[in-house]
Amino acid sequence: MNLSAIISVLAAEQSSPASLAMTFIPLVLIIVFFYFFIIRPQKKQDKKDAEMRDNLEIGDEVVTNGGIVGIVFSIKDDTVVIETGGDRSKIRVKKWAISKNETIHDGDAK
């Protein structure tokens, strides 16, 4: 059997619409799985974190991504000055570096 005969046999087998649909169904299911179980929850968490950073107030106790614990001293557009330690040293960090607000406000339910 020569190469052109093999290609024509394979082309004849693959031309049916049912086999084409069966080829793409697993791919579509994988994409749907990734969207609902990975992408969508991550976007939801990102929105929640951004809301937490936007609602920071002076006096809130925060934790940075690096593990620094401090109290918010001042808030600018994209930076926050936090006061840490017993000597009351101040550190300026980016807002995106704040990972957790440990202050419980009246409206918060934990």
VOKOL-104504 format. One record per atom (N, C-alpha, C, O): x, y, z. Coordinates in pm, whole numbers, plus 50000, padded with zeros to 5 digits. Each point is the difference from the previous one (the first is absolute). Layout:
N
XYZ ...
END
This chain:
110
500844988250000 499165011850000 500895012450000 500965000750076 498735008749842 500835012049995 499425011050092 498914998550055 501835012149960 499655010850092 498705007049961 499215003450087 500564998749787 498785006849957 498764991650030 498945005650029 501164981349965 498874991350033 499695000750149 498834999950038 502195000750046 499805001150146 499355013350035 499095000550082 501375010249856 499435013250027 498545000749957 499185005850070 500494988349817 498615000349954 499104991750090 498855003750021 501644985150035 499214992050094 499785007650129 498894999950054 502145006849998 499865007850122 499085011949980 499225003450089 500855002949796 499155011549971 498544995749990 499125007550042 500624980949905 498634995149989 499434996850136 498815002050023 502024993150070 499514996650134 499735012550082 499075000150081 501705010549901 499875012050080 498955009849949 499725009850068 499704988049819 499115009849941 498595000050059 499245009249973 500394980950106 498644999750053 499845010550111 500905001850082 497955005149920 499775010550101 499964994350142 500385007050095 499164980849922 499934994250134 501394998150059 500205002750118 500744992749802 501354998250053 500665013450030 500815001150093 498875009049829 500535013350025 499455005550132 500755005950078 497974992249946 499385004550125 500574992550120 500245006050105 499984981249880 500554992050110 501445004150032 500474997950111 500215007749792 501365004750023 500015012750085 500885001650085 498175007449893 500005012850070 499254999950132 500195009250080 498974981149947 499244999550125 500934999550122 499785007850092 501234983749914 500895000250117 500725013350017 500215004550112 500185001749779 500675012950008 499075010650059 500415007850086 498374992449870 499015009650052 499744997350149 499905009550078 500004978049961 499784996650141 501175004350087 499795004650113 501414994149838 501175004450076 500005015150018 500325005050108 499335002349787 499935014650009 498935004350099 500235009250079 498614984549918 498935003250094 500444996950143 499735007950091 500934980849930 500504996450132 500975010550052 499875004650114 501104999349803 500965010150043 499335013250033 500385006750096 498624997249826 499325012750027 499294999750134 500185009050082 499004980749943 499184999850121 500764996250126 499605004050109 501474988749881 500704995550120 501335006950024 500574998650109 499955008949794 501285006650021 499905015049972 500335008150087 499254995849795 500035014049960 498965008350076 500335010650053 498454984849953 498915007650063 500245002150150 499845011350047 500534978350031 500285002550142 501185009450023 499995007850095 501034991549818 501155009050016 499605014449974 500455009050072 498714993449827 499535013649974 499175005350117 500085011750036 499114979550022 499185003850114 500875003950119 499725009850068 501344982549957 500935002950110 500765013049973 500245007750093 500154994749783 500705012349965 499125012250025 500485010150049 498234988949918 499075011050026 499865002550149 499975011550044 499954977950034 499865001150145 501255006650060 499885008550089 501304987649864 501255005850050 500105014849962 500425008150082 499204995449796 500055013949956 499035008650082 500315011450034 498534983149998 499035007250082 500545002250140 499825010750058 500874979249998 500595001350133 501055011150000 500055008050093 500774992649803 501055010349993 499415013949980 500545009950051 498364991049875 499365013049977 499305005150125 499825012150016 499784978950074 499275003950121 500895001350123 499505000550112 501825000149868 500905001850113 499765013650065 499715009849932 500414990650199 499845012450074 501215001950091 500684990450034 499575021950003 501095002850093 499664993450134 498895001450051 502084991450004 499794993050125 499764985149985 499994992750099 499815002649778 499794985849976 501324992450018 501065005049963 498864983250094 501174991450013 500054991149876 499054992849970 502095007749958 500144992749875 501234991150003 500925001850080 499074988449830 501134991149980 500385000949852 499134999349913 502175002350059 500465000749861 500324986149949 500024990350077 500225008749792 500384987249941 501304994750059 500214987950004 500655021050041 501284996050060 499894996250146 500984995850060 497835005749998 499804996250139 500165011350099 500004997650121 500155014549833 500145011550090 498625003850053 499065001749923 500854999550208 498745003750064 500145014450047 501015003850059 497985004349913 500055013950041 498645006449999 499004993949961 500985018550081 498755007750005 500105010949894 501025006749987 497904995049937 499985009949892 500135013950059 499225004150086 501785003249866 500275013650048 499475010349903 499405010050042 500814987849827 499435008949898 499804992249872 500634989749976 498475015549941 499644993349874 500115010249888 499435010850006 501324985549890 500095008249879 499324992349887 499294990250026 500915013949849 499364993549886 500334985249992 499114991650004 502185005349984 500384986049984 500964995250107 500534988949989 499725019250115 500884995950109 499315001850134 499065007850014 501444984850084 499495000850137 501215000750092 500964992449983 499005016550115 501055000750100 499484992750123 498955003350054 501824986449988 499594992550119 501045002150111 501195001749975 498314998250146 500835002050118 500214986350065 499034993050030 502235003349992 500304986750051 500875000950125 500685010050023 499294979450056 500924998350111 499785009550115 499195009349994 501584988150112 499915008050121 500635013749983 499615009450070 501354991949838 500635013049979 499225008749902 500445011049964 498414984149994 499075007349914 500655004249869 499795011349953 500994980049988 500605003049870 498934999249891 499044992350010 501155015649888 499005000749892 500594994249873 501175002349967 497994989949960 500414993849874 498955003549896 498804998850024 501685005449859 499085002849890 499974987849907 501054995549953 497764999250022 499844988249915 498945002949894 499155008850018 500924983949872 498965001149897 498724993450052 500054990850082 498825014049870 498724994250042 499884985449961 499424992150075 501115004049809 499884986149955 500764990550092 499764988049997 501175017350086 500784991650089 499264996650129 500464991850078 498405014449945 499234997150121 499134987949973 499184999949908 501004989750175 499284987649975 498824998050093 499074992549968 500935014150147 498934997350096 499765012250089 500945006550045 497804996449979 499605010250095 499454992750122 498964993549992 501745007650121 499604992550118 499075007750092 499584994750103 500085017649862 499095008050080 498564996049967 499634998949883 499584999050220 498594996649981 499195012750014 499995006450105 499314997149786 499125011750003 498594995650037 499694988150000 499465021650032 498634996850042 499234992549892 499224991050032 500965012649842 499274993849889 500554986549958 499344992649928 501875003950117 500624987449961 499444988350079 499755001150120 500054987949813 499554987750065 501024989249971 500204996349884 500434998750221 501004989549980 499594987250066 500724990149994 
END
